[in-house]
């Protein structure tokens, strides 16, 4: 894959149901801080399966793999990882490069 293509993280985390609300809050804070404070974080979405309180997925887009490596050194990421250590029971993380596609700006 070409290094100039955006780097994507797709992570699915199994969450203890009793920890779900607090962990969701931690994930949303990490997402907001990542997009707001990191110029190379292009997108960070927190997704929750409908009707479930035992899983959270993260879709993160960075300008490069190196930008993601920088992300992992930030205080907000470290705070999120600390929350994940107690709230999750498993994870599946996939690293991808964006090959193409399209999107429309969100309409609030």
C-alpha positions as CSV (number, residue, x, y, z in Angstrom):
1,X,0.0,0.0,0.0
2,X,1.2,3.5,-0.7
3,X,2.3,5.3,2.4
4,X,0.6,8.5,1.2
5,X,-2.8,7.0,1.5
6,X,-4.9,7.7,4.7
7,X,-4.3,5.1,7.4
8,X,-7.4,3.6,9.0
9,X,-8.0,1.8,12.3
10,X,-11.1,-0.4,12.7
11,X,-11.4,-1.6,16.2
12,X,-14.2,-3.6,17.8
13,X,-14.1,-3.8,21.6
14,X,-16.1,-6.2,23.8
15,X,-17.3,-4.2,26.7
16,X,-18.5,-5.3,30.1
17,X,-22.2,-4.3,30.2
18,X,-21.9,-2.7,33.6
19,X,-19.0,-0.6,32.3
20,X,-20.7,0.4,29.0
21,X,-21.9,3.9,29.7
22,X,-18.6,5.1,31.3
23,X,-16.6,3.4,28.6
24,X,-18.7,4.9,25.8
25,X,-18.1,8.4,27.4
26,X,-14.3,7.7,27.4
27,X,-14.4,6.7,23.8
28,X,-16.4,9.8,22.8
29,X,-13.9,12.0,24.7
30,X,-11.0,10.4,22.9
31,X,-12.7,10.9,19.6
32,X,-13.4,14.5,20.2
33,X,-9.9,15.2,21.5
34,X,-8.3,13.3,18.6
35,X,-10.2,15.3,15.9
36,X,-9.9,18.6,17.8
37,X,-6.3,18.4,18.9
38,X,-4.5,16.3,16.3
39,X,-4.2,17.9,12.9
40,X,-3.5,14.5,11.3
41,X,-6.6,12.8,12.7
42,X,-9.1,13.2,9.9
43,X,-12.0,11.3,11.3
44,X,-12.9,9.4,14.5
45,X,-16.2,7.7,14.9
46,X,-17.6,5.8,17.8
47,X,-20.2,3.2,16.8
48,X,-22.5,1.2,18.9
49,X,-24.6,-1.8,17.6
50,X,-28.3,-1.2,17.9
51,X,-29.8,-2.6,21.1
52,X,-26.5,-3.8,22.6
53,X,-24.5,-2.6,25.5
54,X,-21.6,-5.0,25.2
55,X,-19.7,-3.8,22.1
56,X,-18.2,-0.5,20.8
57,X,-16.5,-0.1,17.4
58,X,-14.1,2.7,16.5
59,X,-13.4,4.0,13.0
60,X,-10.4,6.3,12.9
61,X,-8.7,7.9,9.9
62,X,-5.3,9.5,10.0
63,X,-3.1,11.1,7.3
64,X,-0.6,8.3,7.8
65,X,0.6,5.4,10.0
66,X,3.0,7.8,11.6
67,X,0.2,10.1,12.5
68,X,-1.5,7.2,14.3
69,X,1.7,6.4,16.1
70,X,1.7,10.1,17.3
71,X,-1.9,9.6,18.4
72,X,-0.9,6.7,20.6
73,X,1.4,9.0,22.6
74,X,-1.2,11.6,23.4
75,X,-2.7,12.1,26.9
76,X,-6.3,11.5,25.7
77,X,-5.3,8.2,24.1
78,X,-3.5,7.1,27.3
79,X,-6.6,8.0,29.3
80,X,-8.8,6.0,26.9
81,X,-6.5,3.0,27.1
82,X,-6.6,3.1,30.9
83,X,-10.4,3.0,30.7
84,X,-10.3,0.1,28.2
85,X,-8.1,-2.0,30.5
86,X,-10.9,-2.2,33.1
87,X,-14.0,-1.9,30.9
88,X,-13.2,-4.4,28.0
89,X,-12.9,-8.1,27.8
90,X,-11.5,-8.4,24.3
91,X,-10.7,-6.5,21.1
92,X,-10.1,-6.9,17.4
93,X,-8.1,-4.2,15.8
94,X,-7.4,-4.0,12.1
95,X,-5.1,-1.6,10.4
96,X,-6.1,-0.5,6.9
97,X,-5.2,1.9,4.1
98,X,-8.0,3.8,2.5
99,X,-8.2,2.6,-1.1
100,X,-11.1,4.9,-2.2
101,X,-14.8,5.5,-1.9
102,X,-16.8,8.5,-1.1
103,X,-18.6,10.4,1.7
104,X,-20.9,13.3,2.0
105,X,-20.4,16.0,4.7
106,X,-22.5,15.4,7.7
107,X,-25.7,17.4,7.9
108,X,-26.4,18.6,11.5
